[in-house]
């Protein structure tokens, strides 16, 4: 069973701070802490309403060696310098207004003052709607735009199982653990760039209406690219793309992106790798071809799980990517070439092929 809140956890693993919106007592904390433990993380729960601003922003300290004042973080934050830590900010709508500014850099830059969290740190949040929260108030747009907004679904099946297990709430057996998805970023970045280039009004939101949580800005578009790439990497794009889009850039902007994605014909990767379909780069085909390198990687990854991939097929895959790199699409092709190397560590392209495109192939893949 796939977790009903899988979009939230994919966004968290993609490095995008996320907030789970839901009513009181619907197992947000229990499931989030269970998921953290499942993927090998240590969860730190921080409730802003129980702290003073300096607990998150640091205390001014006069450094006699430099003569300057610096912000010294509280001791509890030391753990966030270690790998595999999950900072979970709970009851965010109950946080006093003076607590919210120091949280901005936590959500976006993963830092407090001069203290930078470990690169593996996950930062997420949960909240009740303001009307259900003690001293609750709506979140400011500057905070909202840093977050993926997820409508929490009560995991009733897991809750019942947890009750029978004495309060040990499980995670679904098929819960996705997100690995490296960087080779898919050029695809989604390119698709978003193409949409915004053709419709510049989608690039940024000048005025945010009251009650709006998700809206398009350059930051939230980039966060959406990361989330969609992560979802595709674990085979859950169809299940998550509507939620991720609505929760990051809003339903209107997201719908326009998905309409563009659906309008781009899918690649017949099998025909391309067999040589029966040629790849021709033209101005009218650029937006479609941006997604081809990552489609080839995904196809080859599936094939190698079933049987050994023939060297001729790999040569053809590399040749297509080199062709794209030579024709103004290096940002899409080179990351996918890099992704092939760990998949096929014994493969080496021919010297002739490796010599093309300024020796990028030989640097990435090695020479025969």
PyMOL commands that set and color helices and strands:
alter all, ss='L'
color gray80, all
select helices_A, chain A and resi 6-13+28-38+48-50+54-57+75-81+92-94+97-108+130-132+141-144+156-164+182-198+200-202+218-233+237-249+251-263+269-274+283-289+292-306+311-326+330-343+351-354+360-365
alter helices_A, ss='H'
color red, helices_A
select strands_A, chain A and resi 18-21+42-47+59-63+68-72+85-90+111-112+115-116+122-127+148-151
alter strands_A, ss='S'
color yellow, strands_A
deselect
rebuild
show_as cartoon
